[in-house]
Amino acid sequence: MSQSLTVRRMGERLRDLLEIEQLAGAGGVDRVVTGPDISSPGLALAGHVARFPARRLQVLGETEITYLRSLPTEVCRTNLRAFFSFPIPAAFVTKGLEVPALLVEEAEAAGVPLFRSALKTNEFYHRIKPWLEEEFAPSATLHGSLADVFGVGLLFIGRSGIGKSECVLDLVERGHRLVADDLVLVRRRGTDVLIGRGHELQRHYMEIRGIGLVDVPAIFGIRAVRQQKRIEVVVQLEDWARDRPVERLGLDEETTTVLDVTIPKITVLLNAGKNITVIAEVIAMNHLLRYSGINPAERFNERLLKHMHSMAEVNRYLREDNE
């Protein structure tokens, strides 16, 4: 996350999605939401706060509101005062329920922002949890170009000026799609999925040396771009060097790590006349083959070993044939 998520910013961005209105705690909107977890207060409203996860956003549904209404006024006030004494970023009441006056009063006194949503409780959770997980997902900024080639996300990296943008531009001309050029914003979803996209201001513009900025969707059409794509293979472009060891069969798979996620890495050495665009397409198709369980390098190796074994059997037979 580039900046702290305050209740103010969260409320502004989720107002329409969650159908919320603020009821109290206007003075506490600069409180910081520190994580993606959100829960219901449960026994904390009954005064049992021994294991209360206080730093989470809190959701009060019909069960909690009904319980508060069943309490005597002084008991309700005492429990709410204890509840709001914790560093709660904000609280939400769902289903458009009528909020008890004591709840509004104590939230205001404690400076805890209190919102009401018209959504049912389950729908509220279904909408806010993915947003929070996306907001707090580990992220990184990479220098490279990301393209969707046959449905495979290829991230091209290499030194400045080596030809990453030109390669992706050629892929776009051949019918593939640009995701981001030069600056790729990467977020990790779950434990092993990397999603790349471009910067909002730079998205779908490419800088081509000697030409300048190129508006890809304006030239090639809206189908030539997409907003985001999973990064599945990293293609490292390097200058040709005669003494540089090069993988010839593909048996020794190279990998790289981005945000603690390990993904395949292919190193392509560039020299005059090499058709990097076709190579990129082959990399994507080869990845699709491997994803479906077909590994050409392993198949070739198995055939070679089988042939060597059969030849060894023939040679042994000839050596042992004394007739």
N, C-alpha and C positions, 0 to 999 in steps of 0.2 A: 504494500500500500504506500503510495507516495506521500500521503498526509494522514494525520489522525482522523478517525471517523468520529465526529461529534454528533450529538443528538440532533442538533440543528440541521446539519448537512444530511443526516439520515432521513429526518422528517421531510425535508424539501424534496429529496429524490424519491421517497416512497409514498408521498401523499396520495397520488392517484392510484398507484398499484395496490396499496393497502386500504384505501378509502378511509383515511384517518382525519381526525380533527383534534386539536389540542385543547384539553380542559383545564389543565393546571401546570404549574412549574415552569412558567416562561423564563424565570430567572436561572433555570438550571440547564438550558439548552446547549451550553458549552461543555457539558459533561462528556467525557470520552467513552465511547464503546470500545472495549479492549479485546473482544473476541467474538466469534460467530455463534456462540452458544446462546440459546434462549430457552426459558423454561417457565413453568407455573410455580407460584410460591408454595403451594401445598400447605404443609403443617406450619409454615412460618406465620400464616395468618391466625393460627391458633396459639401462637406464642412460643412454639418449639422451634428455635433457631440454631440449634447446635450444629447442624450440618447444612445450613442454608447457603446455596451458591449465590452470594449477594452481588457479585460483580456482573451478573448476567442480566440481560433484558428480561423483564417479567411480564407474563401474560395472564390476565384474569378473565376466565370465561364465566359461563353461567353458574357453574358449581361454586366458584369462589365468591361471586357476587351474592348468590343466594345464602351462602354461609355467613357472610358479613351482615346481611340483613337479619339473620336469625339471632345475632348476638345482642345482649343488652348494650345500651349506648356507651357506658363507661368501659365495658370490657372491649368493645369494638375499637374505641378510641385508643385504649392502652395497646392493643395488639397492632393496630395500624401505626402507632407511633414507634413501636419497636421495629416493625417491618421497614418503615421509611428511614430509620436511623442508620441503616446499612448503605454502603455506596452503590446504590442501584442506579444504573445509567438512565433508565426510563421504564415506565410501565404502560401496558396496553390493556384496555377493556374491549372485548370482542362482542360480536353479534348486535352491535348498536344498542346495548343494554342501557337502561337508566342507571346512572352511576350514583351510589349513595353519597349524600352531601359530606359525610365524615371522610370518605375516601378522597374527595376533591380537596377538602380542607386540610387534611394531614399531608397530602402530596404537595400542596402549595406551601405549607409551613416548612416542609423539609427541602423545598426547592427541587423536587424530583418531577421531571416532565411526565405528565399523565395524558395519554391519548385514548381516544375511542375509535374503534374501527367498526364499520358496518358489516364486515365479513364474519362468517361463522368461524369458530375457533380452528377447526381443522384446515379450512381454506386459508386462514391467516398464516398458520404454520407453513403450509405448502408454498405460499408465496414469499414469505420473508426468509426462510432458511436457505434456499438456493442463492438468494441475493447476498445474504451475509457470508455464505461460504465463498462466493465469488469475490466479494470485497476483501476478505481476509486470506485469500489463497496466496501462497508464496509466489513471488513474481521476480522477473529479471528483464533487463533490457539488453538485447544482443545486436551486434552490428552484422547485418547480413540481408539476404533477400529470401522471402518465403513464397513458394508457388504451389499450387494444387496441380499435380501432374497425374492424370489418370486416377484421380481420387486419393493420391498419396501426397502428403505434405512434405515437400523437400525444402530444407533450409540450406541455402548456399552461403558459405562463409569463406573468408580468405582475406588477404591483404587488400588495402584500399587500391582501387584501380585495376584489379586483376580481371574484372569482367563479369562480376556477379549480376549486375543489373542488365547488361547486354544479353547474358544467357537467359535470364527470366523474360526479357522483352521478346526474344526469339521464341521462347516457349509459348508466350501469349499469342504471338502471330500464328503459331501452329495450332491454336485452339485450346490451350491450357489457360489457367487462371492465376492472376496475381493476387496475393494476399497482402504483402507488405514489402517495401523496398527500403534498404539502407538501415532503417531502425525497426526492429521487431520486438514488440512487447509480448512477453511470454508469461503465462500463468499456469500453475500446476493445479489440476483438478484431481481430487482423490489422491492416490499414491503413485500413479504411473502414467497419467495423461498430461501432456503439455499442449496448451492451446496458444497459438501465435496470432497476433493481429497487428495492424499498423497504428501509428499515432493518429489521433483524431484529426489533427491539422494537416498531416502529411499523407494520409491514407490514399492509396491508389494513384499517387503522383510518383514518377520515376525521374531520377536525375541521370541523364545520359551525357557523358562527357563529349563536348563538341556541339551538342544540340541544346542542352539545358533541361528544363522540366518538361515532362511529357505527361499529359492527362490521359491515362490508359482507357478509362471507360468512355471518354469523349471520342477517342480515335477508334477503338476496337469494339465498343459496345458494352453494355452493362454485364453481359454474360462473360466478359473477360476478367472480371474481378469477383472476389468474395470477401466477406467481412472478417472471417477468422477461419483457421484450419488447424487441425491437430498436426503437430510436428512428429513425423515418423522416421525420417532419415536425414542425417546431416551430411551434406556434400561439401567436402573441404577442397577448394580450388587452390592449387599450388603451382609455382613455376616449375617448368621442366628442369631436371638436373640429371645428368648422365649417371652419376654415382648414387642416385637416390633409389633405395630399395623399393620395389613395387610389387604389390600382391598380384599374382598371375592367375591363380585358380579360385580364390575366394574361400579357401578352407579356413584360413585364420581371419575370423571376423573381427573387425575393429569397432570399438564402441566409444562413446563419449558420454559425459554426465552433465545434465542441465537440471538444476533445482532438485538434485538427488535422484533424478530419473535417468536410467541408462537407456540409450537409444543407439541404433546402428550408425556407423560413420563410414563413409566412402571417400577415399582420397583420390582425386583426379589430377594428374599432372598435365599441365597445358603446354602445348607446343604448336608451332605453325601448322595449320591445316587440320587440326583435330576438331571434329564436329561435336562440341560439348553438348549441344541441344539433343542430338540423338542419344548420346551417352546418358543424359539425364532421363530421357524417356525409358531407356533400357533399365536404369537403376530403379525407376518407379515400378516397371512391370516385373522386374526380378523380385522386388520387395513383395508384390502381390502374390507371386508364385510361392515365395517362402511363407507368407501368411497363410496360404492354403495348404501348406505342408509339403511343398515341392522345393527341394534344394538342389539346383543343378550341379553345384560343386560336389556335394556329397554323393549324388547319383553317379557322376563321372568317376569319383574316387572309388566307389563300390564296384563299378564296372571294371576299372583298372585293376583293383585288387583281385577280383574274380578271375580276370584274364591271367594275371600273374600266377594265381594259384593253380589254374588249369594247366598253364605251361609248365609249372613245376612238377605237376603230376605226370605230364607227358615225358619230361626229361628223366624223372625217376624210373618210369616204365622202361625207357630205352636203355638206361644204365643197367637195369636188372634183367633185361632180356638177353639170355645167353644162348638162345637157339641159333 
